[in-house]
Amino acid sequence: MNNERRRKELADFLRSRRSRLSPHEVGLSVDTTRRRTPGLRREEVASLSGISLPWYTALEQGRDIQVSEQVLESLARTLRLSHDERHHLLVLANHGLLPNTTGDESVPSAVQQILDRMGTYPAYVIDKHWNVIAWNKISSTLCGNMNEVAQVEKNVLWQVFMMKDKEARIVNWEHVATALLAYFRNRYVMNMDDSWLREVVCELHDKSEEFRVRWERHDVSGHSEGEQVIQHPKAGLLTFRYNTFAVSGRGDYAMRVFTPVEGTGTEEKLEQLLRES
């Protein structure tokens, strides 16, 4: 990972976490009426973490300094970081934690066979760019043939933020988009040197206010499951639980599976769609 880019991402993350905490939340009795910006001040974070102000300031400015795990743990406690945010901090501060990935972009035939046998469970595989590279028939029936769309439209983030008004509309879009981007941010730090990924993020940042607002929050999550509700023009309301799995232990491929929620009639509607397709 490019060290300068990593340090900037770390600086942005620390500032975002600092701004969301009030002095009262961390036990400080101070007058906040004269503060120009919300959240903790740098000197307060430094003091609470047991580190010097110049050192913490250098860290927030993205300067090239060595960070010990003890200091990072102290910052994580001061900033009230969640488990996922703490891991994100460690990855940004120490690129030695990053996993190795392979350059093989082919999808094993066995993976495609798994997809094909899922029947009414929509599923697809994404690569490290979050592009859909394999899918099953019910996914195509719901969302259209991926072979007929432009490359950028195969990107999951692009689909959610730039194609949100397509026929198969996500009803709980706000929840899905926020959760998806938080999980993407968690994975993004593994591939910040990738020019393709950076270009997609920059373009979405420029073209989508909804993406930009969420991106600047710097939310991160290691969880990749939740509920998604779709309004389909033929089938009507469809409710799924989705889960994401690593493919063969590889960090660069992931399979997302949408399980019809029992009692919603979703599976029966999908069976009907398959018969008519």
CYANA upper distance limits for C-alpha pairs under 8 A (distance plus 0.5 A):
  1 MET  CA      5 ARG  CA      8.28
  1 MET  CA      6 ARG  CA      7.40
  1 MET  CA     95 HIS  CA      7.38
  1 MET  CA    190 MET  CA      8.02
  1 MET  CA    191 ASN  CA      7.49
  1 MET  CA    192 MET  CA      6.79
  1 MET  CA    193 ASP  CA      5.88
  2 ASN  CA      6 ARG  CA      6.65
  2 ASN  CA    192 MET  CA      7.89
  2 ASN  CA    193 ASP  CA      6.38
  3 ASN  CA      7 ARG  CA      6.58
  4 GLU  CA      8 LYS  CA      6.80
  4 GLU  CA     62 GLY  CA      7.98
  4 GLU  CA     64 ASP  CA      8.46
  5 ARG  CA      9 GLU  CA      6.76
  5 ARG  CA    192 MET  CA      7.94
  6 ARG  CA     10 LEU  CA      6.68
  6 ARG  CA     92 LEU  CA      6.44
  6 ARG  CA     93 ALA  CA      8.20
  6 ARG  CA    189 VAL  CA      8.14
  6 ARG  CA    192 MET  CA      8.05
  7 ARG  CA     11 ALA  CA      6.62
  7 ARG  CA     59 LEU  CA      8.47
  7 ARG  CA     62 GLY  CA      5.25
  7 ARG  CA     63 ARG  CA      7.46
  7 ARG  CA     64 ASP  CA      7.92
  7 ARG  CA     92 LEU  CA      7.62
  7 ARG  CA     93 ALA  CA      7.85
  8 LYS  CA     12 ASP  CA      6.68
  8 LYS  CA     61 GLN  CA      8.01
  8 LYS  CA     62 GLY  CA      5.53
  9 GLU  CA     13 PHE  CA      6.63
  9 GLU  CA     92 LEU  CA      7.68
 10 LEU  CA     14 LEU  CA      6.72
 10 LEU  CA     60 GLU  CA      7.92
 10 LEU  CA     62 GLY  CA      7.61
 10 LEU  CA     89 LEU  CA      7.56
 10 LEU  CA     92 LEU  CA      6.09
 10 LEU  CA     93 ALA  CA      7.27
 11 ALA  CA     15 ARG  CA      6.77
 11 ALA  CA     59 LEU  CA      6.91
 11 ALA  CA     60 GLU  CA      4.76
 11 ALA  CA     61 GLN  CA      6.49
 11 ALA  CA     62 GLY  CA      5.86
 12 ASP  CA     16 SER  CA      6.66
 12 ASP  CA     60 GLU  CA      7.77
 12 ASP  CA    218 HIS  CA      8.35
 13 PHE  CA     17 ARG  CA      6.74
 13 PHE  CA     89 LEU  CA      8.44
 13 PHE  CA    218 HIS  CA      6.63
 14 LEU  CA     18 ARG  CA      6.55
 14 LEU  CA     60 GLU  CA      7.05
 15 ARG  CA     19 SER  CA      6.61
 15 ARG  CA     60 GLU  CA      7.35
 16 SER  CA     20 ARG  CA      7.15
 16 SER  CA    216 GLU  CA      8.49
 16 SER  CA    217 ARG  CA      7.04
 16 SER  CA    218 HIS  CA      7.07
 17 ARG  CA     21 LEU  CA      7.59
 17 ARG  CA     79 LEU  CA      6.82
 17 ARG  CA     81 LEU  CA      8.43
 18 ARG  CA     39 GLY  CA      6.40
 18 ARG  CA     40 LEU  CA      6.03
 18 ARG  CA     41 ARG  CA      7.96
 18 ARG  CA     42 ARG  CA      8.46
 18 ARG  CA     45 VAL  CA      8.07
 18 ARG  CA     79 LEU  CA      6.85
 19 SER  CA     37 THR  CA      8.36
 19 SER  CA     38 PRO  CA      6.21
 19 SER  CA     39 GLY  CA      4.41
 19 SER  CA     40 LEU  CA      6.44
 20 ARG  CA     38 PRO  CA      7.68
 20 ARG  CA     39 GLY  CA      5.77
 20 ARG  CA     40 LEU  CA      8.29
 21 LEU  CA     25 GLU  CA      6.99
 21 LEU  CA     26 VAL  CA      8.15
 21 LEU  CA     38 PRO  CA      8.42
 21 LEU  CA     39 GLY  CA      5.26
 21 LEU  CA     40 LEU  CA      6.46
 21 LEU  CA     79 LEU  CA      7.81
 22 SER  CA     26 VAL  CA      7.55
 22 SER  CA     38 PRO  CA      7.68
 22 SER  CA     39 GLY  CA      5.21
 22 SER  CA     40 LEU  CA      6.30
 23 PRO  CA     27 GLY  CA      6.91
 23 PRO  CA     28 LEU  CA      5.43
 23 PRO  CA     29 SER  CA      7.47
 23 PRO  CA     30 VAL  CA      7.44
 23 PRO  CA     39 GLY  CA      7.46
 23 PRO  CA     40 LEU  CA      6.38
 24 HIS  CA     28 LEU  CA      5.63
 24 HIS  CA     29 SER  CA      6.75
 24 HIS  CA     30 VAL  CA      8.22
 26 VAL  CA     78 THR  CA      8.06
 40 LEU  CA     44 GLU  CA      6.74
 40 LEU  CA     45 VAL  CA      7.22
 41 ARG  CA     45 VAL  CA      7.01
 42 ARG  CA     46 ALA  CA      6.67
 42 ARG  CA     53 LEU  CA      7.53
 42 ARG  CA     56 TYR  CA      7.79
 42 ARG  CA     57 THR  CA      7.38
 43 GLU  CA     47 SER  CA      6.52
 43 GLU  CA     53 LEU  CA      6.07
 44 GLU  CA     48 LEU  CA      6.53
 45 VAL  CA     49 SER  CA      6.50
 45 VAL  CA     75 LEU  CA      8.16
 45 VAL  CA     78 THR  CA      7.25
 45 VAL  CA     79 LEU  CA      8.18
 46 ALA  CA     50 GLY  CA      6.57
 46 ALA  CA     51 ILE  CA      5.61
 46 ALA  CA     52 SER  CA      6.35
 46 ALA  CA     53 LEU  CA      5.88
 46 ALA  CA     56 TYR  CA      6.57
 47 SER  CA     51 ILE  CA      6.75
 47 SER  CA     52 SER  CA      7.66
 47 SER  CA     53 LEU  CA      7.98
 48 LEU  CA     78 THR  CA      6.79
 49 SER  CA     71 VAL  CA      8.07
 49 SER  CA     74 SER  CA      5.77
 49 SER  CA     75 LEU  CA      6.13
 49 SER  CA     77 ARG  CA      8.38
 49 SER  CA     78 THR  CA      6.49
 50 GLY  CA     74 SER  CA      8.14
 51 ILE  CA     55 TRP  CA      7.57
 51 ILE  CA     56 TYR  CA      7.50
 51 ILE  CA     71 VAL  CA      8.15
 52 SER  CA     56 TYR  CA      6.86
 53 LEU  CA     57 THR  CA      6.45
 54 PRO  CA     58 ALA  CA      6.61
 55 TRP  CA     59 LEU  CA      6.88
 56 TYR  CA     60 GLU  CA      6.83
 57 THR  CA     61 GLN  CA      6.62
 58 ALA  CA     62 GLY  CA      6.91
 58 ALA  CA     63 ARG  CA      5.91
 58 ALA  CA     65 ILE  CA      8.10
 59 LEU  CA     63 ARG  CA      6.40
 59 LEU  CA     64 ASP  CA      8.33
 59 LEU  CA     65 ILE  CA      7.57
 67 VAL  CA     71 VAL  CA      7.27
 67 VAL  CA     72 LEU  CA      7.55
 67 VAL  CA     93 ALA  CA      7.23
 67 VAL  CA     94 ASN  CA      8.34
 68 SER  CA     72 LEU  CA      6.93
 69 GLU  CA     73 GLU  CA      6.60
 69 GLU  CA     90 LEU  CA      8.33
 70 GLN  CA     74 SER  CA      6.80
 71 VAL  CA     75 LEU  CA      6.72
 72 LEU  CA     76 ALA  CA      6.58
 72 LEU  CA     89 LEU  CA      8.04
 72 LEU  CA     90 LEU  CA      7.60
 73 GLU  CA     77 ARG  CA      6.81
 73 GLU  CA     86 ARG  CA      8.43
 74 SER  CA     78 THR  CA      6.76
 75 LEU  CA     79 LEU  CA      6.50
 76 ALA  CA     80 ARG  CA      6.48
 76 ALA  CA     81 LEU  CA      5.68
 76 ALA  CA     86 ARG  CA      6.45
 76 ALA  CA     89 LEU  CA      8.40
 77 ARG  CA     81 LEU  CA      6.96
 81 LEU  CA     85 GLU  CA      5.88
 81 LEU  CA     86 ARG  CA      6.11
 82 SER  CA     86 ARG  CA      6.50
 83 HIS  CA     87 HIS  CA      6.86
 84 ASP  CA     88 HIS  CA      6.69
 84 ASP  CA    186 ASN  CA      8.33
 84 ASP  CA    220 VAL  CA      7.04
 84 ASP  CA    221 SER  CA      5.82
 84 ASP  CA    222 GLY  CA      5.91
 85 GLU  CA     89 LEU  CA      6.65
 85 GLU  CA    220 VAL  CA      6.47
 85 GLU  CA    221 SER  CA      7.48
 86 ARG  CA     90 LEU  CA      6.83
 87 HIS  CA     91 VAL  CA      6.74
 88 HIS  CA     92 LEU  CA      6.72
 88 HIS  CA    186 ASN  CA      6.81
 88 HIS  CA    189 VAL  CA      8.46
 88 HIS  CA    220 VAL  CA      7.83
 89 LEU  CA     93 ALA  CA      6.57
 90 LEU  CA     94 ASN  CA      6.40
 90 LEU  CA     97 LEU  CA      8.14
 91 VAL  CA     95 HIS  CA      6.24
 91 VAL  CA     96 GLY  CA      8.27
 91 VAL  CA     97 LEU  CA      6.22
 91 VAL  CA     98 LEU  CA      7.10
 91 VAL  CA    189 VAL  CA      7.89
 92 LEU  CA    189 VAL  CA      7.42
 98 LEU  CA    190 MET  CA      6.60
 99 PRO  CA    190 MET  CA      8.05
 99 PRO  CA    251 GLY  CA      8.06
101 THR  CA    250 ARG  CA      7.86
101 THR  CA    251 GLY  CA      6.97
101 THR  CA    252 ASP  CA      6.85
102 THR  CA    252 ASP  CA      8.12
105 GLU  CA    127 ASP  CA      8.24
107 VAL  CA    111 VAL  CA      7.33
107 VAL  CA    112 GLN  CA      7.89
107 VAL  CA    133 ILE  CA      8.21
107 VAL  CA    134 ALA  CA      7.93
108 PRO  CA    112 GLN  CA      7.42
109 SER  CA    113 GLN  CA      6.81
110 ALA  CA    114 ILE  CA      6.79
111 VAL  CA    115 LEU  CA      6.90
112 GLN  CA    116 ASP  CA      6.67
112 GLN  CA    134 ALA  CA      7.30
112 GLN  CA    135 TRP  CA      7.88
112 GLN  CA    136 ASN  CA      8.25
113 GLN  CA    117 ARG  CA      6.79
114 ILE  CA    118 MET  CA      7.13
115 LEU  CA    123 ALA  CA      6.84
115 LEU  CA    124 TYR  CA      7.63
115 LEU  CA    135 TRP  CA      6.88
115 LEU  CA    136 ASN  CA      5.74
116 ASP  CA    135 TRP  CA      8.38
116 ASP  CA    136 ASN  CA      5.68
116 ASP  CA    137 LYS  CA      7.39
118 MET  CA    122 PRO  CA      7.84
118 MET  CA    123 ALA  CA      8.23
118 MET  CA    136 ASN  CA      8.22
119 GLY  CA    137 LYS  CA      8.38
119 GLY  CA    138 ILE  CA      7.50
120 THR  CA    138 ILE  CA      6.77
120 THR  CA    260 PRO  CA      8.38
120 THR  CA    267 GLU  CA      6.84
120 THR  CA    270 LEU  CA      6.30
120 THR  CA    271 GLU  CA      6.80
120 THR  CA    274 LEU  CA      8.44
121 TYR  CA    138 ILE  CA      7.65
121 TYR  CA    257 VAL  CA      7.21
121 TYR  CA    258 PHE  CA      6.15
121 TYR  CA    259 THR  CA      6.00
121 TYR  CA    260 PRO  CA      7.30
122 PRO  CA    135 TRP  CA      8.48
122 PRO  CA    136 ASN  CA      7.16
122 PRO  CA    137 LYS  CA      8.29
122 PRO  CA    138 ILE  CA      5.90
122 PRO  CA    139 SER  CA      5.33
122 PRO  CA    257 VAL  CA      6.59
122 PRO  CA    258 PHE  CA      5.80
122 PRO  CA    259 THR  CA      7.90
123 ALA  CA    135 TRP  CA      6.41
123 ALA  CA    136 ASN  CA      6.64
123 ALA  CA    138 ILE  CA      8.50
123 ALA  CA    139 SER  CA      6.83
123 ALA  CA    255 MET  CA      7.49
123 ALA  CA    256 ARG  CA      6.05
123 ALA  CA    257 VAL  CA      4.89
123 ALA  CA    258 PHE  CA      6.59
124 TYR  CA    132 VAL  CA      7.07
124 TYR  CA    133 ILE  CA      8.02
124 TYR  CA    134 ALA  CA      6.03
124 TYR  CA    135 TRP  CA      4.60
124 TYR  CA    136 ASN  CA      7.13
124 TYR  CA    139 SER  CA      7.95
124 TYR  CA    255 MET  CA      6.18
124 TYR  CA    256 ARG  CA      6.13
124 TYR  CA    257 VAL  CA      7.35
125 VAL  CA    132 VAL  CA      6.18
125 VAL  CA    133 ILE  CA      6.30
125 VAL  CA    134 ALA  CA      5.62
125 VAL  CA    135 TRP  CA      6.83
125 VAL  CA    253 TYR  CA      7.26
125 VAL  CA    254 ALA  CA      6.05
125 VAL  CA    255 MET  CA      4.82
125 VAL  CA    256 ARG  CA      6.87
126 ILE  CA    130 TRP  CA      5.60
126 ILE  CA    131 ASN  CA      5.60
126 ILE  CA    132 VAL  CA      4.90
126 ILE  CA    133 ILE  CA      6.12
126 ILE  CA    134 ALA  CA      7.77
126 ILE  CA    253 TYR  CA      6.21
126 ILE  CA    254 ALA  CA      5.98
126 ILE  CA    255 MET  CA      6.96
126 ILE  CA    256 ARG  CA      8.50
127 ASP  CA    131 ASN  CA      6.09
127 ASP  CA    132 VAL  CA      7.29
127 ASP  CA    133 ILE  CA      7.26
127 ASP  CA    252 ASP  CA      6.07
127 ASP  CA    253 TYR  CA      5.13
127 ASP  CA    254 ALA  CA      7.19
128 LYS  CA    191 ASN  CA      8.34
128 LYS  CA    251 GLY  CA      8.25
128 LYS  CA    252 ASP  CA      5.02
128 LYS  CA    253 TYR  CA      6.64
129 HIS  CA    155 ASN  CA      7.97
129 HIS  CA    196 TRP  CA      7.93
129 HIS  CA    197 LEU  CA      6.40
130 TRP  CA    155 ASN  CA      6.05
130 TRP  CA    156 VAL  CA      6.34
130 TRP  CA    157 LEU  CA      7.84
131 ASN  CA    152 VAL  CA      8.35
131 ASN  CA    154 LYS  CA      5.71
131 ASN  CA    155 ASN  CA      4.62
131 ASN  CA    156 VAL  CA      6.64
132 VAL  CA    154 LYS  CA      5.81
132 VAL  CA    155 ASN  CA      6.70
132 VAL  CA    156 VAL  CA      7.48
133 ILE  CA    154 LYS  CA      8.37
135 TRP  CA    139 SER  CA      6.93
135 TRP  CA    140 SER  CA      7.97
136 ASN  CA    140 SER  CA      7.22
137 LYS  CA    141 THR  CA      6.72
138 ILE  CA    142 LEU  CA      6.67
138 ILE  CA    270 LEU  CA      8.09
138 ILE  CA    274 LEU  CA      7.23
139 SER  CA    143 CYS  CA      6.46
139 SER  CA    144 GLY  CA      7.96
140 SER  CA    144 GLY  CA      5.10
140 SER  CA    145 ASN  CA      5.39
140 SER  CA    146 MET  CA      7.40
141 THR  CA    145 ASN  CA      7.98
141 THR  CA    273 LEU  CA      7.80
141 THR  CA    274 LEU  CA      7.89
141 THR  CA    277 SER  CA      7.56
142 LEU  CA    168 ALA  CA      7.22
142 LEU  CA    232 HIS  CA      7.89
143 CYS  CA    167 GLU  CA      8.45
143 CYS  CA    168 ALA  CA      6.80
145 ASN  CA    149 VAL  CA      7.86
146 MET  CA    154 LYS  CA      7.27
149 VAL  CA    153 GLU  CA      6.64
149 VAL  CA    154 LYS  CA      7.58
150 ALA  CA    154 LYS  CA      7.46
151 GLN  CA    155 ASN  CA      7.88
152 VAL  CA    158 TRP  CA      7.41
153 GLU  CA    158 TRP  CA      6.61
153 GLU  CA    159 GLN  CA      6.55
154 LYS  CA    158 TRP  CA      8.06
154 LYS  CA    159 GLN  CA      7.65
155 ASN  CA    159 GLN  CA      6.72
156 VAL  CA    160 VAL  CA      6.79
157 LEU  CA    161 PHE  CA      6.61
157 LEU  CA    162 MET  CA      8.49
157 LEU  CA    180 LEU  CA      8.47
157 LEU  CA    181 LEU  CA      8.17
158 TRP  CA    162 MET  CA      5.73
158 TRP  CA    163 MET  CA      7.30
158 TRP  CA    204 LEU  CA      7.89
159 GLN  CA    163 MET  CA      5.30
159 GLN  CA    164 LYS  CA      7.11
160 VAL  CA    164 LYS  CA      5.85
160 VAL  CA    177 ALA  CA      7.14
161 PHE  CA    177 ALA  CA      8.02
161 PHE  CA    204 LEU  CA      8.23
161 PHE  CA    208 SER  CA      7.28
161 PHE  CA    210 GLU  CA      7.76
161 PHE  CA    211 PHE  CA      7.05
162 MET  CA    204 LEU  CA      8.42
162 MET  CA    208 SER  CA      7.59
164 LYS  CA    169 ARG  CA      6.98
164 LYS  CA    170 ILE  CA      7.65
164 LYS  CA    173 TRP  CA      8.49
165 ASP  CA    169 ARG  CA      6.51
167 GLU  CA    232 HIS  CA      7.14
167 GLU  CA    233 PRO  CA      6.93
168 ALA  CA    230 ILE  CA      6.75
168 ALA  CA    231 GLN  CA      6.18
168 ALA  CA    232 HIS  CA      5.13
168 ALA  CA    233 PRO  CA      7.17
169 ARG  CA    230 ILE  CA      6.02
169 ARG  CA    231 GLN  CA      5.70
169 ARG  CA    232 HIS  CA      7.13
170 ILE  CA    228 GLN  CA      7.56
170 ILE  CA    229 VAL  CA      6.33
170 ILE  CA    230 ILE  CA      5.07
170 ILE  CA    231 GLN  CA      6.89
171 VAL  CA    228 GLN  CA      8.19
171 VAL  CA    229 VAL  CA      5.89
171 VAL  CA    230 ILE  CA      6.02
171 VAL  CA    231 GLN  CA      6.85
172 ASN  CA    176 VAL  CA      6.86
172 ASN  CA    228 GLN  CA      7.02
172 ASN  CA    229 VAL  CA      6.47
172 ASN  CA    230 ILE  CA      8.41
173 TRP  CA    177 ALA  CA      6.30
174 GLU  CA    178 THR  CA      6.66
175 HIS  CA    179 ALA  CA      6.66
176 VAL  CA    180 LEU  CA      6.42
176 VAL  CA    226 GLY  CA      8.37
176 VAL  CA    227 GLU  CA      8.20
176 VAL  CA    228 GLN  CA      7.17
177 ALA  CA    181 LEU  CA      6.61
178 THR  CA    182 ALA  CA      6.75
178 THR  CA    214 ARG  CA      7.36
179 ALA  CA    183 TYR  CA      6.81
179 ALA  CA    221 SER  CA      8.10
179 ALA  CA    224 SER  CA      8.29
180 LEU  CA    184 PHE  CA      6.61
180 LEU  CA    224 SER  CA      7.93
181 LEU  CA    185 ARG  CA      6.51
181 LEU  CA    214 ARG  CA      7.97
181 LEU  CA    215 TRP  CA      7.94
181 LEU  CA    219 ASP  CA      8.36
181 LEU  CA    220 VAL  CA      8.31
182 ALA  CA    186 ASN  CA      6.95
182 ALA  CA    218 HIS  CA      8.07
182 ALA  CA    219 ASP  CA      5.59
182 ALA  CA    220 VAL  CA      4.72
182 ALA  CA    221 SER  CA      5.63
183 TYR  CA    187 ARG  CA      7.08
183 TYR  CA    220 VAL  CA      6.36
183 TYR  CA    221 SER  CA      5.26
183 TYR  CA    222 GLY  CA      6.26
183 TYR  CA    223 HIS  CA      6.98
183 TYR  CA    224 SER  CA      6.88
184 PHE  CA    188 TYR  CA      6.29
184 PHE  CA    220 VAL  CA      8.23
185 ARG  CA    189 VAL  CA      7.36
185 ARG  CA    218 HIS  CA      7.96
185 ARG  CA    219 ASP  CA      7.75
185 ARG  CA    220 VAL  CA      6.13
185 ARG  CA    221 SER  CA      8.14
186 ASN  CA    220 VAL  CA      5.72
186 ASN  CA    221 SER  CA      6.44
186 ASN  CA    222 GLY  CA      6.87
187 ARG  CA    191 ASN  CA      8.00
188 TYR  CA    192 MET  CA      6.56
191 ASN  CA    197 LEU  CA      8.17
192 MET  CA    197 LEU  CA      7.86
192 MET  CA    198 ARG  CA      7.34
193 ASP  CA    198 ARG  CA      8.20
194 ASP  CA    198 ARG  CA      6.86
195 SER  CA    199 GLU  CA      6.60
196 TRP  CA    200 VAL  CA      6.90
197 LEU  CA    201 VAL  CA      6.75
198 ARG  CA    202 CYS  CA      6.58
199 GLU  CA    203 GLU  CA      6.52
200 VAL  CA    204 LEU  CA      6.58
201 VAL  CA    205 HIS  CA      6.48
202 CYS  CA    206 ASP  CA      6.73
203 GLU  CA    207 LYS  CA      6.57
204 LEU  CA    208 SER  CA      5.93
204 LEU  CA    211 PHE  CA      6.93
204 LEU  CA    212 ARG  CA      7.83
205 HIS  CA    209 GLU  CA      7.54
205 HIS  CA    211 PHE  CA      6.53
205 HIS  CA    212 ARG  CA      5.28
205 HIS  CA    215 TRP  CA      8.26
206 ASP  CA    212 ARG  CA      7.92
208 SER  CA    212 ARG  CA      6.70
209 GLU  CA    213 VAL  CA      6.57
210 GLU  CA    214 ARG  CA      6.95
211 PHE  CA    215 TRP  CA      6.42
212 ARG  CA    216 GLU  CA      6.65
213 VAL  CA    217 ARG  CA      7.13
214 ARG  CA    218 HIS  CA      7.58
214 ARG  CA    219 ASP  CA      8.05
215 TRP  CA    219 ASP  CA      7.98
224 SER  CA    242 TYR  CA      8.42
224 SER  CA    243 ASN  CA      6.57
224 SER  CA    244 THR  CA      6.16
225 GLU  CA    241 ARG  CA      7.72
225 GLU  CA    242 TYR  CA      5.76
225 GLU  CA    243 ASN  CA      4.93
225 GLU  CA    244 THR  CA      6.97
226 GLY  CA    241 ARG  CA      6.14
226 GLY  CA    242 TYR  CA      6.01
226 GLY  CA    243 ASN  CA      7.51
227 GLU  CA    239 THR  CA      7.83
227 GLU  CA    240 PHE  CA      6.17
227 GLU  CA    241 ARG  CA      4.99
227 GLU  CA    242 TYR  CA      6.60
228 GLN  CA    239 THR  CA      6.56
228 GLN  CA    240 PHE  CA      5.79
228 GLN  CA    241 ARG  CA      6.81
228 GLN  CA    242 TYR  CA      7.61
229 VAL  CA    237 LEU  CA      7.54
229 VAL  CA    238 LEU  CA      6.17
229 VAL  CA    239 THR  CA      5.00
229 VAL  CA    240 PHE  CA      6.74
230 ILE  CA    236 GLY  CA      8.45
230 ILE  CA    237 LEU  CA      6.30
230 ILE  CA    238 LEU  CA      5.58
230 ILE  CA    239 THR  CA      6.94
231 GLN  CA    235 ALA  CA      8.31
231 GLN  CA    236 GLY  CA      5.89
231 GLN  CA    237 LEU  CA      5.14
231 GLN  CA    238 LEU  CA      6.81
232 HIS  CA    236 GLY  CA      5.29
232 HIS  CA    237 LEU  CA      6.75
232 HIS  CA    238 LEU  CA      7.76
235 ALA  CA    269 LYS  CA      6.29
235 ALA  CA    270 LEU  CA      7.85
235 ALA  CA    273 LEU  CA      7.57
237 LEU  CA    266 THR  CA      8.02
238 LEU  CA    260 PRO  CA      8.16
238 LEU  CA    264 THR  CA      7.98
238 LEU  CA    265 GLY  CA      8.22
238 LEU  CA    266 THR  CA      5.55
238 LEU  CA    269 LYS  CA      8.40
239 THR  CA    260 PRO  CA      6.56
239 THR  CA    261 VAL  CA      6.28
239 THR  CA    264 THR  CA      7.24
239 THR  CA    266 THR  CA      6.66
240 PHE  CA    258 PHE  CA      6.06
240 PHE  CA    259 THR  CA      5.70
240 PHE  CA    260 PRO  CA      5.04
240 PHE  CA    261 VAL  CA      5.73
240 PHE  CA    266 THR  CA      8.37
241 ARG  CA    258 PHE  CA      6.10
241 ARG  CA    259 THR  CA      5.63
241 ARG  CA    260 PRO  CA      7.02
241 ARG  CA    261 VAL  CA      6.89
242 TYR  CA    256 ARG  CA      7.20
242 TYR  CA    257 VAL  CA      5.98
242 TYR  CA    258 PHE  CA      4.85
242 TYR  CA    259 THR  CA      6.58
243 ASN  CA    256 ARG  CA      6.13
243 ASN  CA    257 VAL  CA      6.01
243 ASN  CA    258 PHE  CA      7.27
244 THR  CA    254 ALA  CA      6.96
244 THR  CA    255 MET  CA      5.98
244 THR  CA    256 ARG  CA      4.78
244 THR  CA    257 VAL  CA      6.91
245 PHE  CA    254 ALA  CA      5.93
245 PHE  CA    255 MET  CA      5.65
245 PHE  CA    256 ARG  CA      6.92
246 ALA  CA    250 ARG  CA      6.56
246 ALA  CA    251 GLY  CA      6.98
246 ALA  CA    253 TYR  CA      6.66
246 ALA  CA    254 ALA  CA      4.99
246 ALA  CA    255 MET  CA      6.83
247 VAL  CA    251 GLY  CA      8.25
247 VAL  CA    253 TYR  CA      6.08
247 VAL  CA    254 ALA  CA      5.81
247 VAL  CA    255 MET  CA      6.88
250 ARG  CA    254 ALA  CA      8.35
260 PRO  CA    264 THR  CA      8.47
260 PRO  CA    266 THR  CA      6.15
260 PRO  CA    267 GLU  CA      6.10
261 VAL  CA    266 THR  CA      7.26
261 VAL  CA    267 GLU  CA      8.28
262 GLU  CA    266 THR  CA      8.03
262 GLU  CA    267 GLU  CA      8.30
265 GLY  CA    269 LYS  CA      6.83
266 THR  CA    270 LEU  CA      6.73
267 GLU  CA    271 GLU  CA      6.73
268 GLU  CA    272 GLN  CA      6.87
269 LYS  CA    273 LEU  CA      6.81
270 LEU  CA    274 LEU  CA      6.72
271 GLU  CA    275 ARG  CA      6.83
272 GLN  CA    276 GLU  CA      6.81
273 LEU  CA    277 SER  CA      6.62
